[in-house]
Amino acid sequence: MAGDTGPNSPLSINWKFVWRLGVPAKVRIFLWRVLFSCLPTMKAPRTCRAEVNGCCPICHNLPEDDFHALVSCPWTISVWSLSSIGSYLESSGTFAEWWNNMTHRRDRNEVELVAAILWCLWQNRYDVVWNGNCIVRNSNDVVLDVVHGILNGRYSPIESEAMEIREALSWVKSKNLSNVIFESDALVVIEALHNTEHDYSCLGLIVEDCRTLARNIQSCNFVFVKRSANQAVHALALEIFYMSGLVRWITPSPTLISNIISFDLV
């Protein structure tokens, strides 16, 4: 069955070939998303009129769309060059054009390897953009501290969330604070923190670290909140798309976050 990649890229895609690739289902679904230009690249928020920096969060130099993120970013090119596929940049148009040209020149096994590399490239990009955000507020909802940092290593989103809580616990302990409530929209992590059974998985070991730190803090609780009630942290992630390393705001906090918190208090 042929499909259309959208009004801006009316190319016919061999969807039977895509869906029959011998790769995990999540990789095939990822290919479907990128071929329909559905990835949340820096171009996507700007299309939706969100005020965010449009530069690539990896190279910090060029505007980021699907093609740049997965094919033409200097860092991405270096990854392709190290693979058996090599870099292929003859097509400088859309990702769909690049995909069509590539699949016509490669055999099935090579295309499956390409799909796997594309998935890993996007996961790396996701880790760089979304890891490590924390907002500290007092009982009157006054922002005391705002922190963004990159977590070293490769972790799942759930593990990253648990590590963020661990870092926040360490900060609270260093400040000798008490009567602390930690809010997170990661239900799996909150449930794990309340579960007293031993878990020797990577997540379980991080959670055990959190419990150890929590025992040294007077009155420490973990609460699940819906994503809709946790907008300030997600706004922080958008605010620091183009920043790298550890970023802290003691006062004032980022304008976008201040506006959201002010709205919450109305």
KALINSUL-V560281 format. One record per helix or strand. SS is the DSSP state (hx for helix, st for strand). FROM is the first residue (numbers start at 0). TO is the last residue. If there is no record, write none. Layout:
SS_FROM_TO ; SS_FROM_TO
This chain:
st_1_3 ; st_11_13 ; hx_14_18 ; hx_24_34 ; hx_41_46 ; st_54_54 ; st_62_62 ; hx_65_71 ; hx_73_81 ; hx_94_104 ; hx_107_129 ; st_132_136 ; st_142_147 ; hx_156_173 ; st_179_183 ; hx_186_193 ; hx_201_213 ; st_219_223 ; hx_226_228 ; hx_230_238 ; st_246_248 ; hx_254_264
